[in-house]
Amino acid sequence: MLRRLARPALAAATTACAVAVSVTSDKTATRTTLASAASDKNSTPTTLASAASDKNSTPTTLASAASDKNSAPATLYASWFCPYAQRVWIALEEKEIHYNYVEINPYEDGLLPGSFTKKALSIETKRRRYPEFVAASPRGLVPALVCGDEAGSAVCDSAVVLEFLEEQFPQSPAMLPGSPTERAHVRYWCVFAQEKIIPFYYRMLMSRDEKGREAAKNQIIAGLTTFAQACDPAGPYFMGEQFGTADLWLFPWYDRLLTVGAAYRGFEVPKTAEFARLDAWYSAVRARPAVASTLADREKLIENYSGYSDNSATSDAAVRFRGS
Ligand SMILES: N[C@@H](CCC(=O)N[C@@H](CS)C(=O)NCC(=O)O)C(=O)O
């Protein structure tokens, strides 16, 4: 969804986001983050200095290191663990768009220091902690992107933001193929992954009994097998040599299946030709610098999903995907 922002200060700061002319891999580049705001209601956005010591801080991005000093960067509101946000994060990196990353924690903190929950904060609490974020994402879900035209605008929901980026930055590397037929093909398989694979990842984690977990696992395997059959046979990417939307769309969940799914539910990929194809796809996607720069620490990611594995989650995803 696209919203006009009523907030003049934010609009003024984002009137001219641009595609970075050159991307450097300056590891000391700064990255705005609100991570510490989660535990300090009075705090203002912090910089890399505090993010570096934050348990949730993620690797420095490539695109944020780009130095087009004449244009205001876009603002990405994301959570380091969020697969939906990771889609947009990867696209921003691939498209070399100049942006600042702002960390949002939409969930309650855990009881132990540094521990996580998947219990959604109320929208009032989110608005109090992260007013600019909720102005950009009225339901308080990450990701959201602010990338202003003259009036200033905010876009949220990963699917919508990805489409927006293609239209807003036509001169940047395209994530969708050139022909309408190919674009329709990609969109079809994105919807397929969204409906036939992704929900079952959450259901596998949240199911209370072995029967429910096995049923969800079988759905995942069946969905992934069908997806693999739709991949370009030569690869390595879904559409062949060209990395794009179908790849960044599914990758965050495939990565979590192999880490989080394996840790909590013993998820393993079968030894089939289809999974050999997906294995090659996964390695190629993971190795891309733009993707690698968005990867979270494996152990921390596993720990972060405990709220799904013990079925205590009250997140939007938990409510949508919890099975019987
Ligand atoms: N359909 C949304 C889903 C986004 C979403 O569920 N994000 C999660 C984090 S992974 C979130 O913000 N949860 C907050 C909540 O459940 O209150 C999209 O594609 O962007």
PDBQT file of the ligand as one rigid body, heavy atoms in Angstrom, charges set to zero:
ROOT
HETATM    1  N1  LIG A 401       2.400  -9.297   4.361  1.00  0.00    +0.000 N 
HETATM    2  C1  LIG A 401       3.479  -8.601   5.024  1.00  0.00    +0.000 C 
HETATM    3  C2  LIG A 401       3.894  -9.380   6.256  1.00  0.00    +0.000 C 
HETATM    4  C3  LIG A 401       4.958  -8.660   7.079  1.00  0.00    +0.000 C 
HETATM    5  C4  LIG A 401       5.128  -9.254   8.487  1.00  0.00    +0.000 C 
HETATM    6  O1  LIG A 401       4.327 -10.101   8.940  1.00  0.00    +0.000 OA
HETATM    7  N2  LIG A 401       6.191  -8.790   9.186  1.00  0.00    +0.000 N 
HETATM    8  C5  LIG A 401       6.388  -9.196  10.547  1.00  0.00    +0.000 C 
HETATM    9  C6  LIG A 401       7.846  -9.405  10.916  1.00  0.00    +0.000 C 
HETATM   10  S1  LIG A 401       8.521 -10.800  10.058  1.00  0.00    +0.000 SA
HETATM   11  C7  LIG A 401       5.881  -8.111  11.468  1.00  0.00    +0.000 C 
HETATM   12  O2  LIG A 401       6.101  -6.946  11.226  1.00  0.00    +0.000 OA
HETATM   13  N3  LIG A 401       5.193  -8.511  12.554  1.00  0.00    +0.000 N 
HETATM   14  C8  LIG A 401       4.670  -7.611  13.514  1.00  0.00    +0.000 C 
HETATM   15  C9  LIG A 401       3.387  -8.108  14.128  1.00  0.00    +0.000 C 
HETATM   16  O3  LIG A 401       3.006  -9.258  13.889  1.00  0.00    +0.000 OA
HETATM   17  O4  LIG A 401       2.774  -7.327  14.863  1.00  0.00    +0.000 OA
HETATM   18  C10 LIG A 401       4.619  -8.368   4.028  1.00  0.00    +0.000 C 
HETATM   19  O5  LIG A 401       4.718  -9.116   3.048  1.00  0.00    +0.000 OA
HETATM   20  O6  LIG A 401       5.386  -7.418   4.207  1.00  0.00    +0.000 OA
ENDROOT
TORSDOF 0
